[in-house]
């Protein structure tokens, strides 16, 4: 994987729980999605196929229909801000599925973010979003704590959207 396009040094570091390189700001948001194998399966697919992100209302232009290492993804916010990223790792296990992308040149932030669905021993399904970032463009740096607040709100919204996508369909 070419490292020259990434805007940070610790590529793949979101695999390490709680890791945050010096000079970056950590983010960790965990949301309960539901319970059971069906919810886990549905949530995993929604995360791995970009569906959760599209339902959030952000533009997703991905080089593949499913997250995979080295797939380039451009996230477009409000139709104005383009944020180029590359998937750096994925996981698909019986009780854990997800991926992480790292920022590329041109992204307003510098860092990495992961989106992982897991099913605990009691059957509860969770979405965990972990990231480390710092402003790369002037407006992201100028936003300071407000920018981080928006990132936190976005992560919380991911949980709400995924919970809605996985809710049982009521029969009429």
C-alpha positions as CSV (number, residue, x, y, z in Angstrom):
1,X,0.0,0.0,0.0
2,X,1.6,3.3,-1.0
3,X,2.1,5.5,2.0
4,X,3.0,8.6,0.1
5,X,-0.6,9.8,-0.3
6,X,-1.5,9.5,3.4
7,X,-1.4,12.6,5.5
8,X,-0.2,10.9,8.7
9,X,2.4,8.3,9.7
10,X,0.5,5.8,11.8
11,X,-1.4,4.0,9.0
12,X,-3.5,1.2,10.3
13,X,-3.2,2.3,14.0
14,X,-7.0,2.3,14.6
15,X,-6.6,-1.5,15.0
16,X,-5.0,-0.8,18.3
17,X,-7.7,0.0,20.9
18,X,-7.3,3.5,22.3
19,X,-4.2,4.4,20.3
20,X,-3.8,8.1,19.5
21,X,-0.5,9.5,18.1
22,X,1.0,12.6,19.7
23,X,-0.5,15.8,18.3
24,X,-3.8,14.1,17.3
25,X,-7.2,14.2,19.0
26,X,-8.9,10.9,19.9
27,X,-12.5,10.0,19.2
28,X,-14.3,7.0,20.6
29,X,-18.1,6.6,20.3
30,X,-20.0,3.4,20.9
31,X,-23.7,2.9,20.1
32,X,-26.0,0.0,20.9
33,X,-27.7,-1.1,17.6
34,X,-29.8,-4.1,18.8
35,X,-29.5,-7.8,19.5
36,X,-29.0,-11.0,17.7
37,X,-27.4,-12.6,14.7
38,X,-29.8,-11.0,12.2
39,X,-29.1,-7.5,13.5
40,X,-25.4,-8.2,13.5
41,X,-25.5,-9.4,9.9
42,X,-27.6,-6.5,8.7
43,X,-25.4,-3.9,10.5
44,X,-22.3,-5.5,9.2
45,X,-23.5,-5.3,5.6
46,X,-24.7,-1.7,6.0
47,X,-21.2,-0.7,7.3
48,X,-19.2,-2.7,4.8
49,X,-21.2,-1.6,1.7
50,X,-21.2,2.1,2.5
51,X,-25.0,2.0,3.1
52,X,-24.8,3.5,6.6
53,X,-22.7,6.4,5.2
54,X,-25.1,7.0,2.3
55,X,-28.1,7.0,4.7
56,X,-26.3,9.7,6.7
57,X,-26.7,12.0,3.7
58,X,-23.0,12.2,2.8
59,X,-21.8,11.6,-0.7
60,X,-19.7,8.4,-1.1
61,X,-17.7,7.8,-4.3
62,X,-15.9,4.5,-3.7
63,X,-13.7,2.5,-6.0
64,X,-15.6,-0.7,-5.0
65,X,-19.1,-1.7,-3.8
66,X,-17.6,-3.0,-0.5
67,X,-14.9,-1.8,1.8
68,X,-11.6,-3.6,1.1
69,X,-7.9,-2.6,1.8
70,X,-6.6,0.0,-0.7
71,X,-10.1,1.0,-2.0
72,X,-10.2,4.8,-2.4
73,X,-13.2,6.6,-1.1
74,X,-14.1,10.3,-1.4
75,X,-16.7,11.5,1.1
76,X,-18.5,14.7,0.1
77,X,-20.0,16.8,2.8
78,X,-22.8,19.3,2.0
79,X,-21.9,18.9,-1.6
80,X,-18.9,21.2,-1.1
81,X,-16.2,19.6,1.0
82,X,-14.5,16.6,-0.7
83,X,-12.6,14.3,1.7
84,X,-10.4,11.7,-0.1
85,X,-9.6,8.6,1.9
86,X,-8.3,5.1,1.5
87,X,-9.4,1.9,3.3
88,X,-6.4,0.7,5.3
89,X,-7.9,-2.4,6.9
90,X,-11.0,-4.5,7.1
91,X,-12.3,-7.2,9.4
92,X,-15.0,-9.8,8.8
93,X,-15.3,-12.3,11.6
94,X,-18.3,-14.2,13.0
95,X,-18.8,-11.6,15.7
96,X,-16.9,-8.5,14.3
97,X,-17.0,-6.7,11.0
98,X,-15.9,-3.3,9.8
99,X,-13.1,-1.2,8.3
100,X,-11.0,1.9,8.7
101,X,-9.9,4.6,6.3
102,X,-7.0,7.0,6.4
103,X,-7.0,10.5,5.0
104,X,-5.3,11.3,1.8
105,X,-3.9,14.6,0.4
106,X,-6.7,17.1,0.0
107,X,-8.8,15.9,3.0
108,X,-9.6,18.7,5.5
109,X,-8.4,16.5,8.4
110,X,-5.4,14.3,8.9
111,X,-5.8,10.9,10.5
112,X,-7.8,7.7,10.6
113,X,-11.3,6.5,11.4
114,X,-12.7,3.0,12.0
115,X,-16.3,1.7,11.9
116,X,-16.7,-1.6,13.6
117,X,-19.8,-3.7,14.4
118,X,-19.5,-6.3,17.0
119,X,-21.8,-8.8,18.8
120,X,-20.9,-9.4,22.4
121,X,-21.4,-12.6,24.3
122,X,-24.9,-11.7,25.4
123,X,-25.9,-11.1,21.8
124,X,-25.9,-7.3,22.0
125,X,-24.8,-5.6,18.7
126,X,-22.7,-2.4,18.9
127,X,-21.2,0.0,16.5
128,X,-17.9,1.5,17.6
129,X,-16.3,4.4,15.9
130,X,-12.7,5.2,16.8
131,X,-10.5,7.8,15.3
132,X,-7.5,10.1,15.7
133,X,-7.3,13.3,13.7
134,X,-6.1,16.8,13.5
135,X,-6.9,19.7,11.2
136,X,-5.1,19.6,7.9
137,X,-6.7,22.5,6.0
138,X,-6.9,26.0,7.5
139,X,-10.6,25.9,8.1
140,X,-10.4,22.6,10.0
141,X,-7.6,23.9,12.2
142,X,-9.5,27.2,12.7
143,X,-12.6,25.3,13.8
144,X,-10.7,23.7,16.7
145,X,-13.1,22.3,19.4
146,X,-16.1,23.0,17.1
147,X,-14.7,20.7,14.4
148,X,-14.1,18.0,17.0
149,X,-17.7,18.5,18.2
150,X,-19.0,18.0,14.7
151,X,-17.0,14.8,14.4
152,X,-18.5,13.5,17.6
153,X,-22.0,14.4,16.5
154,X,-21.4,12.7,13.2
155,X,-20.2,9.5,15.0
156,X,-23.3,9.5,17.2
157,X,-25.5,10.0,14.2
158,X,-23.9,7.0,12.5
159,X,-25.1,4.9,15.5
160,X,-28.7,6.3,15.2
161,X,-28.8,5.7,11.5
162,X,-27.5,2.2,11.7
163,X,-30.0,1.4,14.5
164,X,-32.8,2.6,12.2
165,X,-31.5,0.5,9.3
166,X,-31.4,-2.6,11.5
167,X,-34.8,-2.1,13.2
168,X,-37.3,-4.8,12.5
169,X,-39.8,-4.0,9.7
170,X,-43.3,-3.8,11.1
171,X,-45.9,-5.8,9.1
172,X,-49.1,-4.0,8.3
